């Protein structure tokens, strides 16, 4: 489903998609199209709360594109990937159960600013992957490879060296990943990344890279 920008939305006038009862199992959105189940283009101030989102084949459950800012996904069950793409700023992803990965990407010279990924539970062979992010917060997430199998290029949290001022704290990563925590960040004396208080519980062949 393609959802384009709404006129008139603001911090005080948001649009919410949610379960009426607050039970995420009560509202299930499925997809049989060759695109993300919920695909937002240039959408700001959208709230997605307490629903389940499935998908078809390898498409995303939820995807934000093209300058989608100030959105929030919370309390959801996502049975496919949650993605933020180019020029998406100040989005909040929190308290979700994600049976796939969370993926945030920007573009060279156009970093995404101020996105927050916190208090999510992720069950997958890959957890949180971000690059071209500025001042991202990744905090308090629980990431577990529940398959018990080690796959090549699997990771708990991974970033490339083109993100700056990253804040990666208080996450718990458990299981067989080729890298539990793989952080490579741009920075300087006045432009630092904070990697602190993360709990890493390795499987038989897991690695760590900073």
Residue, then its C-alpha position, 0 to 999 in steps of 0.5 A: x500500500x502506497x501512502x503519500x503525504x497528507x496536507x495539514x499534518x503537524x506535531x499537534x495534528x498527527x495521523x494514527x493507525x492503531x488497534x482500537x483495543x490496544x492489542x497488536x494481535x487484534x489488527x493484522x495487515x497483510x500484503x500480496x503486492x510487490x512492495x512494502x505492506x505500508x509504504x510511506x512517501x514524504x509522510x510526516x507526523x504519522x503514528x503506527x501503534x499496536x498493530x501486526x504487519x505481515x508481508x509477502x516474499x522478501x518485501x518490507x513490513x513498513x518502509x518510510x521514503x523520500x523525506x518522511x520525518x517525525x513519524x513513530x512506530x510503537x508497540x507493533x509486531x512486524x513480521x518483516x523488515x522495518x526500513x527508513x530510507x533517504x532523507x528521513x529525519x527524527x523518526x522514533x521506532x520503539x517497543x516493537x517486536x520485530x521478527x526481522x531486521x531494522x534498517x536505516x540508510x541515508x545518502x552520501x552528503x545527505x545524512x539522516x538526522x536524529x532517528x531513534x531506535x529504542x526498546x525493541x525486541x528483534x528476533x532474527x539473524x540480523x538486528x539493526x543496520x544503519x549508515x549515513x546517520x547523524x546523531x542516531x540513538x540506538x538504545x535498550x534494544x534486545x536482539x537475539x538470533x533465535x535460529x541458533x544458526x550462524x550465518x555469514x555476514x549476520x550481525x546484532x548491530x552494525x554501522x558503516x564508517x559514514x555515520x557520525x555522533x552515534x549513540x549505541x547504549x544499553x543494548x543486549x545482543x545474544x546468539x550466533x552472529x558473525x559480529x555481535x556489535x560492529x561499529x565503524x563511525x566517523x568522528x573527531x575530538x568534538x564529534x564523538x560516538x558513544x558506545x557504552x553499557x551494551x551486553x554481548x552474549x556470544x554463541x559458539x562463533x560470534x565476533x565483535x568489531x569496533 
